[in-house]
């Protein structure tokens, strides 16, 4: 009995407890490090980390003859290399057609993709043709520079002076000076007085 009492001394219990805690700590550290290495990138995250951003940015794109065909001003511009998209806040810009007329565009946010050939404007998007005094208002506006084609698949309102037309789809080919409003088209065309008609 005397030997058994010495074997379970407080010193031996403390040493055993210390060895058990060290083994448990080492095991948890191993599992934690292994879990970090086994994590794979999140597939759903298409945005990725930006490689640069600019504040109070002005961007101008030029054609092969050195003529400016697209200008964009924004308080903040961010580029992400994973999808090669430039994202902008409150963009304000100009699209120049073959006749050197400037079509004004604005929205809450914007994206330039495909090396700047595709512009998408979202949130209170507007396209204005100042020379003919007409403007388009829609939620999302797309513009393809190669075809000089602007379009919207969201409800759009086209205004000129005191006339307005509404439809579910809008298309404009700015180099051809041609536009089309389709799907559930409704219009407001105020009547002219007889004096103005003659």
N, CA, C and O of each residue as an XYZ file, in Angstrom:
792
protein
N       0.805     -1.187      0.000
C       0.000      0.000      0.000
C       0.848      1.249      0.000
O       0.476      2.269     -0.582
N       1.998      1.164      0.661
C       2.865      2.337      0.705
C       3.379      2.668     -0.684
O       3.507      3.843     -1.028
N       3.681      1.643     -1.501
C       4.161      1.896     -2.851
C       3.076      2.548     -3.710
O       3.371      3.435     -4.511
N       1.857      2.124     -3.551
C       0.764      2.678     -4.345
C       0.547      4.154     -4.008
O       0.281      4.958     -4.901
N       0.656      4.508     -2.752
C       0.463      5.905     -2.363
C       1.547      6.784     -2.952
O       1.263      7.914     -3.349
N       2.789      6.301     -3.024
C       3.857      7.104     -3.610
C       3.670      7.244     -5.130
O       4.016      8.277     -5.704
N       3.121      6.200     -5.782
C       2.952      6.223     -7.237
C       1.940      7.292     -7.676
O       2.080      7.849     -8.765
N       0.939      7.584     -6.861
C      -0.074      8.573     -7.194
C       0.185      9.898     -6.467
O      -0.747     10.529     -5.969
N       1.405     10.299     -6.412
C       1.743     11.551     -5.743
C       1.276     12.736     -6.578
O       1.098     12.592     -7.788
N       1.069     13.919     -5.965
C       0.626     15.098     -6.700
C       1.597     15.487     -7.805
O       1.166     16.025     -8.825
N       2.875     15.237     -7.641
C       3.852     15.578     -8.672
C       3.611     14.762     -9.939
O       3.666     15.312    -11.039
N       3.354     13.512     -9.813
C       3.131     12.632    -10.959
C       1.837     12.989    -11.680
O       1.777     12.890    -12.905
N       0.816     13.395    -10.962
C      -0.445     13.818    -11.587
C      -0.240     15.091    -12.405
O      -0.764     15.219    -13.512
N       0.514     16.013    -11.859
C       0.767     17.261    -12.587
C       1.536     17.002    -13.876
O       1.234     17.602    -14.908
N       2.513     16.127    -13.829
C       3.274     15.801    -15.025
C       2.395     15.121    -16.074
O       2.490     15.425    -17.263
N       1.554     14.216    -15.636
C       0.638     13.535    -16.544
C      -0.342     14.508    -17.189
O      -0.626     14.410    -18.383
N      -0.864     15.457    -16.391
C      -1.779     16.467    -16.907
C      -1.076     17.380    -17.921
O      -1.665     17.747    -18.937
N       0.181     17.744    -17.645
C       0.960     18.580    -18.556
C       1.186     17.873    -19.893
O       1.042     18.483    -20.953
N       1.541     16.583    -19.843
C       1.749     15.802    -21.073
C       0.449     15.705    -21.860
O       0.466     15.819    -23.086
N      -0.668     15.497    -21.188
C      -1.967     15.407    -21.851
C      -2.335     16.737    -22.519
O      -2.825     16.733    -23.648
N      -2.110     17.877    -21.844
C      -2.408     19.185    -22.425
C      -1.521     19.483    -23.634
O      -1.995     20.027    -24.631
N      -0.218     19.124    -23.548
C       0.676     19.333    -24.690
C       0.257     18.499    -25.892
O       0.291     18.979    -27.025
N      -0.137     17.260    -25.652
C      -0.582     16.396    -26.752
C      -1.864     16.942    -27.386
O      -2.001     16.948    -28.610
N      -2.798     17.398    -26.553
C      -4.045     17.963    -27.058
C      -3.775     19.250    -27.849
O      -4.350     19.429    -28.923
N      -2.930     20.139    -27.356
C      -2.578     21.379    -28.048
C      -1.891     21.109    -29.372
O      -2.192     21.757    -30.375
N      -0.964     20.151    -29.384
C      -0.285     19.798    -30.632
C      -1.256     19.235    -31.652
O      -1.160     19.556    -32.836
N      -2.188     18.403    -31.217
C      -3.186     17.835    -32.129
C      -4.093     18.912    -32.726
O      -4.380     18.892    -33.923
N      -4.536     19.840    -31.899
C      -5.389     20.922    -32.397
C      -4.635     21.828    -33.372
O      -5.202     22.263    -34.375
N      -3.366     22.115    -33.087
C      -2.550     22.929    -33.989
C      -2.390     22.241    -35.336
O      -2.495     22.887    -36.379
N      -2.141     20.956    -35.326
C      -1.999     20.182    -36.560
C      -3.286     20.223    -37.385
O      -3.248     20.455    -38.593
N      -4.423     19.996    -36.725
C      -5.699     20.016    -37.436
C      -6.014     21.405    -37.995
O      -6.537     21.524    -39.103
N      -5.695     22.458    -37.227
C      -5.943     23.827    -37.683
C      -5.112     24.153    -38.914
O      -5.632     24.737    -39.865
N      -3.840     23.793    -38.920
C      -2.970     24.070    -40.063
C      -3.381     23.250    -41.273
O      -3.352     23.753    -42.397
N      -3.756     22.024    -41.070
C      -4.189     21.177    -42.176
C      -5.472     21.712    -42.800
O      -5.635     21.647    -44.018
N      -6.389     22.241    -41.982
C      -7.640     22.800    -42.487
C      -7.397     24.024    -43.351
O      -8.100     24.215    -44.343
N      -6.413     24.868    -43.005
C      -6.115     26.050    -43.809
C      -5.551     25.660    -45.164
O      -5.889     26.289    -46.167
N      -4.704     24.646    -45.227
C      -4.095     24.217    -46.493
C      -5.093     23.529    -47.403
O      -4.967     23.593    -48.626
N      -6.096     22.861    -46.810
C      -7.069     22.115    -47.609
C      -8.166     23.003    -48.180
O      -8.912     22.558    -49.052
N      -8.289     24.247    -47.717
C      -9.345     25.111    -48.217
C      -9.079     25.462    -49.670
O      -7.957     25.793    -50.053
N     -10.144     25.384    -50.479
C     -10.033     25.737    -51.881
C     -10.702     27.077    -52.105
O     -11.565     27.466    -51.319
N     -10.327     27.800    -53.163
C     -10.955     29.096    -53.413
C     -12.451     28.945    -53.646
O     -12.906     27.928    -54.169
N     -13.207     29.952    -53.259
C     -14.650     29.934    -53.431
C     -14.962     30.130    -54.903
O     -14.555     31.121    -55.509
N     -15.688     29.175    -55.471
C     -15.967     29.212    -56.914
C     -16.948     30.322    -57.248
O     -16.833     30.936    -58.309
N     -17.904     30.598    -56.379
C     -18.932     31.597    -56.665
C     -18.404     33.027    -56.665
O     -19.107     33.924    -57.130
N     -17.202     33.276    -56.164
C     -16.670     34.629    -56.106
C     -16.012     34.968    -57.440
O     -14.846     34.642    -57.664
N     -16.766     35.627    -58.330
C     -16.236     35.954    -59.660
C     -15.551     37.309    -59.691
O     -14.846     37.627    -60.649
N     -15.753     38.110    -58.654
C     -15.185     39.452    -58.675
C     -13.702     39.409    -58.407
O     -12.933     39.998    -59.167
N     -13.266     38.737    -57.361
C     -11.847     38.659    -57.042
C     -11.325     39.958    -56.464
O     -12.078     40.905    -56.242
N     -10.044     39.988    -56.229
C      -9.377     41.154    -55.671
C      -9.006     42.126    -56.786
O      -8.514     41.698    -57.830
N      -9.231     43.425    -56.587
C      -8.835     44.389    -57.624
C      -7.326     44.534    -57.691
O      -6.640     44.435    -56.673
N      -6.803     44.772    -58.904
C      -5.365     45.019    -59.032
C      -5.071     46.518    -59.035
O      -3.936     46.925    -58.788
N      -6.090     47.349    -59.313
C      -5.908     48.793    -59.156
C      -7.267     49.462    -59.045
O      -8.289     48.915    -59.459
N      -7.253     50.660    -58.476
C      -8.436     51.510    -58.473
C      -7.982     52.956    -58.610
O      -6.872     53.316    -58.219
N      -8.856     53.770    -59.170
C      -8.559     55.183    -59.380
C      -9.712     56.013    -58.832
O     -10.870     55.602    -58.911
N      -9.404     57.163    -58.283
C     -10.430     58.088    -57.815
C     -10.410     59.329    -58.688
O      -9.353     59.755    -59.154
N     -11.596     59.911    -58.909
C     -11.768     61.053    -59.819
C     -11.095     60.765    -61.162
O     -10.245     61.521    -61.631
N     -11.504     59.651    -61.758
C     -10.854     59.172    -62.984
C     -11.558     59.695    -64.233
O     -12.777     59.869    -64.259
N     -10.761     59.937    -65.255
C     -11.245     60.278    -66.588
C     -10.574     59.339    -67.574
O      -9.348     59.245    -67.626
N     -11.381     58.652    -68.345
C     -10.843     57.670    -69.278
C     -11.351     58.003    -70.680
O     -12.540     58.257    -70.870
N     -10.458     58.002    -71.646
C     -10.815     58.259    -73.042
C     -10.273     57.121    -73.892
O      -9.109     56.742    -73.767
N     -11.124     56.578    -74.759
C     -10.710     55.515    -75.674
C     -10.639     56.106    -77.084
O     -11.481     56.911    -77.481
N      -9.614     55.687    -77.826
C      -9.377     56.216    -79.166
C      -9.475     55.097    -80.199
O      -9.157     53.943    -79.913
N      -9.923     55.456    -81.413
C      -9.983     54.470    -82.492
C      -8.631     54.400    -83.203
O      -7.665     55.029    -82.770
N      -8.565     53.641    -84.283
C      -7.305     53.434    -84.999
C      -6.786     54.717    -85.654
O      -5.587     54.845    -85.904
N      -7.680     55.657    -85.930
C      -7.270     56.926    -86.529
C      -6.907     57.978    -85.467
O      -6.563     59.110    -85.808
N      -6.984     57.610    -84.204
C      -6.636     58.531    -83.124
C      -7.770     59.438    -82.687
O      -7.538     60.397    -81.952
N      -9.003     59.156    -83.126
C     -10.156     59.957    -82.722
C     -10.787     59.362    -81.467
O     -10.936     58.146    -81.346
N     -11.150     60.234    -80.542
C     -11.812     59.777    -79.313
C     -13.216     59.301    -79.653
O     -13.967     60.017    -80.316
N     -13.581     58.101    -79.209
C     -14.927     57.596    -79.466
C     -15.683     57.280    -78.187
O     -16.886     57.025    -78.231
N     -14.997     57.292    -77.043
C     -15.674     57.008    -75.783
C     -14.930     57.704    -74.654
O     -13.723     57.529    -74.490
N     -15.666     58.498    -73.874
C     -15.097     59.152    -72.697
C     -15.932     58.779    -71.496
O     -17.154     58.654    -71.588
N     -15.269     58.602    -70.369
C     -15.975     58.230    -69.150
C     -15.320     58.928    -67.974
O     -14.100     58.879    -67.820
N     -16.119     59.574    -67.150
C     -15.648     60.208    -65.922
C     -16.379     59.559    -64.753
O     -17.579     59.296    -64.834
N     -15.654     59.301    -63.663
C     -16.246     58.627    -62.510
C     -15.499     58.999    -61.236
O     -14.286     59.205    -61.276
N     -16.190     59.089    -60.118
C     -15.498     59.351    -58.853
C     -14.626     58.179    -58.417
O     -13.646     58.374    -57.698
N     -14.969     56.963    -58.843
C     -14.175     55.790    -58.458
C     -14.252     54.726    -59.538
O     -15.334     54.400    -60.027
N     -13.101     54.190    -59.904
C     -12.975     53.164    -60.934
C     -12.151     52.021    -60.349
O     -11.087     52.259    -59.777
N     -12.630     50.782    -60.486
C     -11.948     49.609    -59.935
C     -11.815     48.560    -61.036
O     -12.783     48.275    -61.740
N     -10.624     47.986    -61.187
C     -10.395     46.920    -62.175
C     -10.081     45.619    -61.454
O      -9.256     45.589    -60.541
N     -10.743     44.544    -61.866
C     -10.455     43.214    -61.329
C      -9.883     42.344    -62.440
O     -10.536     42.154    -63.466
N      -8.668     41.809    -62.258
C      -8.028     41.034    -63.327
C      -8.663     39.667    -63.543
O      -8.553     39.110    -64.636
N      -9.332     39.105    -62.520
C      -9.889     37.761    -62.671
C     -10.946     37.697    -63.766
O     -11.047     36.689    -64.466
N     -11.745     38.768    -63.925
C     -12.744     38.800    -64.993
C     -12.487     39.931    -65.995
O     -13.261     40.106    -66.936
N     -11.409     40.696    -65.802
C     -11.014     41.805    -66.683
C     -12.167     42.780    -66.901
O     -12.497     43.135    -68.033
N     -12.776     43.206    -65.785
C     -13.884     44.158    -65.839
C     -13.503     45.398    -65.055
O     -12.915     45.312    -63.977
N     -13.846     46.557    -65.610
C     -13.687     47.834    -64.920
C     -15.065     48.223    -64.403
O     -16.020     48.331    -65.173
N     -15.160     48.435    -63.084
C     -16.410     48.838    -62.452
C     -16.310     50.302    -62.043
O     -15.276     50.742    -61.538
N     -17.393     51.060    -62.263
C     -17.374     52.487    -61.976
C     -18.562     52.869    -61.096
O     -19.599     52.205    -61.106
N     -18.396     53.928    -60.351
C     -19.474     54.503    -59.551
C     -19.900     55.810    -60.207
O     -19.059     56.609    -60.619
N     -21.206     56.021    -60.302
C     -21.783     57.252    -60.864
C     -21.069     57.709    -62.142
O     -20.607     58.847    -62.218
N     -20.977     56.825    -63.147
C     -20.276     57.226    -64.369
C     -21.048     58.276    -65.163
O     -22.279     58.294    -65.177
N     -20.297     59.139    -65.816
C     -20.842     60.151    -66.719
C     -19.930     60.137    -67.942
O     -18.723     60.351    -67.830
N     -20.513     59.884    -69.098
C     -19.646     59.745    -70.262
C     -20.287     60.190    -71.548
O     -21.434     60.635    -71.585
N     -19.496     60.053    -72.620
C     -19.928     60.435    -73.959
C     -19.525     59.351    -74.947
O     -18.410     58.832    -74.897
N     -20.447     59.017    -75.845
C     -20.186     58.091    -76.939
C     -20.213     58.930    -78.217
O     -21.162     59.681    -78.441
N     -19.204     58.812    -79.036
C     -19.117     59.620    -80.255
C     -19.449     58.749    -81.460
O     -18.861     57.683    -81.643
N     -20.400     59.208    -82.287
C     -20.788     58.421    -83.465
C     -19.929     58.805    -84.670
O     -19.015     59.621    -84.551
N     -20.228     58.212    -85.831
C     -19.448     58.458    -87.047
C     -19.496     59.915    -87.506
O     -18.576     60.381    -88.179
N     -20.566     60.643    -87.147
C     -20.710     62.043    -87.537
C     -20.133     62.980    -86.470
O     -20.346     64.191    -86.519
N     -19.398     62.407    -85.502
C     -18.765     63.149    -84.405
C     -19.774     63.819    -83.471
O     -19.442     64.789    -82.789
N     -21.009     63.302    -83.442
C     -21.984     63.767    -82.458
C     -21.724     63.033    -81.146
O     -21.318     61.871    -81.151
N     -21.954     63.702    -80.036
C     -21.712     63.089    -78.736
C     -23.037     62.723    -78.081
O     -23.930     63.557    -77.933
N     -23.141     61.462    -77.695
C     -24.312     60.937    -77.004
C     -23.919     60.810    -75.534
O     -22.957     60.117    -75.204
N     -24.643     61.462    -74.676
C     -24.304     61.499    -73.257
C     -24.922     60.310    -72.530
O     -26.080     59.967    -72.767
N     -24.139     59.673    -71.631
C     -24.630     58.543    -70.836
C     -24.325     58.792    -69.360
O     -23.266     59.315    -69.015
N     -25.272     58.409    -68.489
C     -25.081     58.486    -67.043
C     -25.819     57.322    -66.387
O     -26.745     56.754    -66.967
N     -25.395     56.975    -65.169
C     -26.082     55.947    -64.385
C     -25.503     55.943    -62.967
O     -24.610     56.728    -62.648
N     -26.025     55.052    -62.127
C     -25.506     54.921    -60.763
C     -24.220     54.102    -60.743
O     -23.282     54.439    -60.021
N     -24.170     53.025    -61.534
C     -22.965     52.202    -61.633
C     -22.744     51.817    -63.087
O     -23.660     51.888    -63.907
N     -21.521     51.408    -63.399
C     -21.214     50.995    -64.756
C     -20.134     49.934    -64.784
O     -19.356     49.797    -63.841
N     -20.093     49.175    -65.889
C     -19.065     48.149    -66.096
C     -18.575     48.221    -67.533
O     -19.363     48.347    -68.471
N     -17.256     48.139    -67.687
C     -16.634     48.034    -68.999
C     -16.005     46.658    -69.092
O     -15.175     46.299    -68.258
N     -16.388     45.884    -70.094
C     -15.818     44.547    -70.255
C     -15.384     44.353    -71.695
O     -15.556     45.233    -72.538
N     -14.810     43.164    -71.965
C     -14.299     42.824    -73.300
C     -13.374     43.924    -73.807
O     -13.570     44.451    -74.902
N     -12.382     44.263    -73.021
C     -11.395     45.294    -73.390
C     -12.053     46.638    -73.672
O     -11.577     47.396    -74.517
N     -13.133     46.935    -72.978
C     -13.796     48.224    -73.122
C     -14.799     48.299    -74.244
O     -15.389     49.358    -74.459
N     -15.020     47.209    -74.974
C     -15.963     47.231    -76.090
C     -17.408     47.163    -75.622
O     -18.305     47.628    -76.326
N     -17.649     46.593    -74.449
C     -19.009     46.425    -73.937
C     -19.177     47.290    -72.689
O     -18.457     47.104    -71.709
N     -20.110     48.224    -72.714
C     -20.408     49.101    -71.582
C     -21.800     48.760    -71.079
O     -22.748     48.699    -71.861
N     -21.928     48.535    -69.767
C     -23.223     48.277    -69.147
C     -23.444     49.302    -68.053
O     -22.627     49.431    -67.142
N     -24.537     50.027    -68.140
C     -24.898     51.045    -67.159
C     -26.126     50.576    -66.393
O     -27.098     50.115    -66.993
N     -26.085     50.693    -65.064
C     -27.198     50.198    -64.246
C     -27.632     51.239    -63.235
O     -26.814     51.984    -62.695
N     -28.939     51.280    -62.985
C     -29.501     52.194    -62.005
C     -29.707     53.577    -62.584
O     -28.743     54.328    -62.734
N     -30.936     53.934    -62.912
C     -31.250     55.240    -63.503
C     -30.347     55.553    -64.692
O     -29.779     56.642    -64.776
N     -30.219     54.606    -65.599
C     -29.366     54.803    -66.780
C     -30.058     55.746    -67.758
O     -31.265     55.657    -67.984
N     -29.262     56.658    -68.337
C     -29.789     57.628    -69.295
C     -28.874     57.701    -70.512
O     -27.650     57.633    -70.408
N     -29.515     57.842    -71.667
C     -28.826     58.085    -72.926
C     -29.466     59.334    -73.522
O     -30.677     59.366    -73.739
N     -28.667     60.358    -73.788
C     -29.190     61.640    -74.257
C     -28.524     61.999    -75.580
O     -27.304     61.912    -75.715
N     -29.339     62.405    -76.558
C     -28.844     62.899    -77.842
C     -29.179     64.390    -77.889
O     -30.282     64.763    -78.291
N     -28.232     65.251    -77.478
C     -28.552     66.673    -77.324
C     -28.982     67.379    -78.596
O     -29.834     68.265    -78.535
N     -28.424     67.022    -79.752
C     -28.746     67.735    -80.991
C     -30.212     67.574    -81.380
O     -30.822     68.511    -81.895
N     -30.780     66.398    -81.138
C     -32.177     66.158    -81.491
C     -33.086     66.252    -80.270
O     -34.291     66.017    -80.368
N     -32.509     66.593    -79.122
C     -33.254     66.849    -77.885
C     -34.101     65.658    -77.445
O     -35.223     65.835    -76.972
N     -33.564     64.442    -77.599
C     -34.281     63.303    -77.054
C     -33.424     62.596    -76.019
O     -32.195     62.656    -76.059
N     -34.102     61.919    -75.080
C     -33.394     61.202    -74.021
C     -34.116     59.905    -73.715
O     -35.332     59.797    -73.872
N     -33.354     58.938    -73.280
C     -33.873     57.629    -72.889
C     -33.584     57.434    -71.412
O     -32.489     57.737    -70.940
N     -34.570     56.926    -70.685
C     -34.404     56.589    -69.276
C     -34.779     55.123    -69.098
O     -35.838     54.688    -69.551
N     -33.907     54.360    -68.438
C     -34.150     52.937    -68.218
C     -33.345     52.472    -67.005
O     -32.542     53.230    -66.461
N     -33.557     51.252    -66.593
C     -32.829     50.731    -65.434
C     -31.451     50.200    -65.834
O     -30.465     50.459    -65.144
N     -31.377     49.461    -66.940
C     -30.114     48.886    -67.402
C     -29.949     49.179    -68.887
O     -30.833     48.891    -69.693
N     -28.805     49.755    -69.234
C     -28.523     50.102    -70.626
C     -27.200     49.456    -71.027
O     -26.202     49.580    -70.317
N     -27.198     48.768    -72.163
C     -25.986     48.131    -72.695
C     -25.550     48.898    -73.938
O     -26.370     49.455    -74.668
N     -24.234     48.913    -74.160
C     -23.719     49.540    -75.381
C     -22.553     48.709    -75.897
O     -21.594     48.445    -75.171
N     -22.644     48.301    -77.160
C     -21.580     47.553    -77.828
C     -20.898     48.502    -78.805
O     -21.506     48.934    -79.785
N     -19.652     48.820    -78.541
C     -18.936     49.808    -79.357
C     -18.685     49.325    -80.779
O     -18.710     50.128    -81.711
N     -18.442     48.022    -80.967
C     -18.138     47.524    -82.314
C     -19.295     47.742    -83.267
O     -19.085     48.049    -84.441
N     -20.526     47.583    -82.770
C     -21.706     47.744    -83.615
C     -22.375     49.101    -83.414
O     -23.359     49.406    -84.088
N     -21.854     49.924    -82.492
C     -22.463     51.219    -82.141
C     -23.941     51.016    -81.817
O     -24.801     51.777    -82.260
N     -24.214     49.975    -81.036
C     -25.581     49.560    -80.724
C     -25.828     49.721    -79.229
O     -25.124     49.128    -78.411
N     -26.824     50.522    -78.874
C     -27.262     50.667    -77.481
C     -28.612     49.980    -77.343
O     -29.463     50.111    -78.222
N     -28.820     49.248    -76.247
C     -30.097     48.566    -76.062
C     -30.394     48.374    -74.583
O     -29.512     48.412    -73.725
N     -31.691     48.164    -74.327
C     -32.147     47.888    -72.977
C     -33.270     46.874    -73.035
O     -34.188     46.991    -73.848
N     -33.190     45.865    -72.155
C     -34.255     44.871    -72.036
C     -35.148     45.172    -70.835
O     -36.002     44.361    -70.477
N     -34.957     46.322    -70.220
C     -35.788     46.732    -69.090
C     -36.720     47.853    -69.568
O     -36.401     48.532    -70.544
N     -37.857     48.060    -68.906
C     -38.789     49.115    -69.343
C     -38.065     50.442    -69.534
O     -37.267     50.867    -68.699
N     -38.372     51.090    -70.670
C     -37.656     52.306    -71.068
C     -38.642     53.402    -71.425
O     -39.728     53.142    -71.941
N     -38.239     54.638    -71.138
C     -39.043     55.806    -71.501
C     -38.201     56.687    -72.417
O     -37.093     57.088    -72.060
N     -38.729     56.981    -73.589
C     -38.064     57.827    -74.574
C     -38.795     59.169    -74.604
O     -40.007     59.216    -74.814
N     -38.052     60.258    -74.394
C     -38.657     61.599    -74.351
C     -38.021     62.494    -75.416
O     -36.821     62.430    -75.683
N     -38.870     63.326    -76.010
C     -38.395     64.376    -76.912
C     -39.350     65.552    -76.758
O     -40.541     65.449    -77.051
N     -38.802     66.673    -76.291
C     -39.606     67.866    -75.986
C     -40.714     67.462    -75.004
O     -40.404     66.951    -73.928
N     -41.990     67.672    -75.336
C     -43.073     67.309    -74.413
C     -43.744     65.994    -74.798
O     -44.836     65.693    -74.316
N     -43.106     65.215    -75.656
C     -43.631     63.908    -76.054
C     -42.864     62.822    -75.315
O     -41.679     62.974    -75.017
N     -43.556     61.720    -75.023
C     -42.879     60.584    -74.386
C     -43.480     59.284    -74.884
O     -44.677     59.198    -75.160
N     -42.632     58.276    -74.994
C     -43.041     56.926    -75.414
C     -42.444     55.956    -74.416
O     -41.337     56.163    -73.918
N     -43.178     54.903    -74.128
C     -42.729     53.898    -73.159
C     -42.822     52.522    -73.807
O     -43.769     52.234    -74.539
N     -41.822     51.666    -73.529
C     -41.835     50.302    -74.046
C     -40.953     49.407    -73.203
O     -40.208     49.884    -72.347
N     -41.036     48.108    -73.443
C     -40.266     47.148    -72.645
C     -38.882     46.861    -73.213
O     -38.055     46.253    -72.533
N     -38.617     47.282    -74.435
C     -37.290     47.090    -75.039
C     -36.956     48.289    -75.910
O     -37.817     48.843    -76.593
N     -35.687     48.677    -75.871
C     -35.209     49.804    -76.655
C     -33.950     49.385    -77.389
O     -33.112     48.675    -76.834
N     -33.810     49.825    -78.643
C     -32.600     49.616    -79.437
C     -32.284     50.914    -80.160
O     -33.177     51.603    -80.651
N     -30.988     51.235    -80.215
C     -30.548     52.391    -81.010
C     -29.216     52.053    -81.655
O     -28.325     51.511    -81.001
N     -29.079     52.371    -82.933
C     -27.827     52.224    -83.656
C     -27.364     53.642    -83.947
O     -27.858     54.289    -84.870
N     -26.410     54.123    -83.152
C     -26.114     55.558    -83.185
C     -25.428     55.982    -84.477
O     -25.579     57.135    -84.880
N     -24.686     55.112    -85.140
C     -24.053     55.488    -86.408
C     -25.070     55.573    -87.540
O     -24.853     56.284    -88.521
N     -26.177     54.851    -87.407
C     -27.211     54.841    -88.448
C     -28.336     55.825    -88.138
O     -29.250     55.993    -88.945
N     -28.275     56.481    -86.968
C     -29.309     57.417    -86.537
C     -30.678     56.740    -86.586
O     -31.645     57.296    -87.107
N     -30.738     55.530    -86.034
C     -31.958     54.719    -86.072
C     -32.239     54.180    -84.683
O     -31.320     53.736    -83.995
N     -33.500     54.211    -84.258
C     -33.871     53.650    -82.965
C     -35.195     52.928    -83.065
O     -35.974     53.138    -83.994
N     -35.435     52.058    -82.069
C     -36.651     51.255    -82.073
C     -37.090     51.029    -80.631
O     -36.273     50.687    -79.776
N     -38.369     51.217    -80.362
C     -38.973     50.946    -79.066
C     -40.033     49.883    -79.305
O     -40.934     50.084    -80.119
N     -39.939     48.739    -78.600
C     -40.856     47.623    -78.875
C     -41.426     47.054    -77.579
O     -40.987     47.396    -76.481
N     -42.404     46.187    -77.735
C     -43.051     45.424    -76.660
C     -43.829     46.334    -75.710
O     -43.249     47.051    -74.895
N     -45.137     46.287    -75.836
C     -46.056     47.027    -74.968
C     -45.790     48.538    -75.033
O     -45.656     49.196    -74.001
N     -45.718     49.065    -76.232
C     -45.398     50.482    -76.430
C     -46.633     51.340    -76.155
O     -47.730     51.055    -76.634
N     -46.422     52.392    -75.372
C     -47.476     53.368    -75.074
C     -46.863     54.746    -75.246
O     -45.684     54.949    -74.955
N     -47.664     55.693    -75.719
C     -47.115     57.016    -75.962
C     -48.003     58.135    -75.470
O     -49.208     57.966    -75.282
N     -47.386     59.273    -75.269
C     -48.091     60.504    -74.903
C     -47.640     61.579    -75.886
O     -46.533     62.108    -75.788
N     -48.519     61.888    -76.832
C     -48.203     62.872    -77.852
C     -49.225     63.999    -77.750
O     -50.326     63.875    -78.285
N     -48.890     65.076    -77.085
C     -49.852     66.180    -76.917
C     -50.283     66.735    -78.272
O     -49.484     66.844    -79.203
N     -51.569     67.082    -78.358
C     -52.087     67.636    -79.599
C     -51.580     69.054    -79.774
O     -51.450     69.818    -78.817
N     -51.301     69.379    -81.020
C     -50.895     70.744    -81.339
C     -52.143     71.573    -81.587
O     -53.158     71.059    -82.055
N     -52.063     72.834    -81.276
C     -53.204     73.715    -81.540
C     -53.348     73.918    -83.053
O     -52.394     73.702    -83.800
N     -54.521     74.327    -83.499
C     -54.753     74.522    -84.926
C     -53.859     75.596    -85.509
O     -53.491     75.536    -86.682
N     -53.504     76.590    -84.686
C     -52.621     77.656    -85.178
C     -51.248     77.104    -85.523
O     -50.630     77.541    -86.494
N     -50.765     76.146    -84.737
C     -49.435     75.572    -84.994
C     -49.463     74.632    -86.171
O     -48.456     74.471    -86.860
N     -50.615     73.999    -86.418
C     -50.701     73.033    -87.488
C     -50.685     73.664    -88.867
O     -50.252     73.005    -89.812
N     -51.131     74.902    -89.039
C     -51.218     75.502    -90.360
C     -50.054     76.433    -90.622
O     -49.969     77.028    -91.696
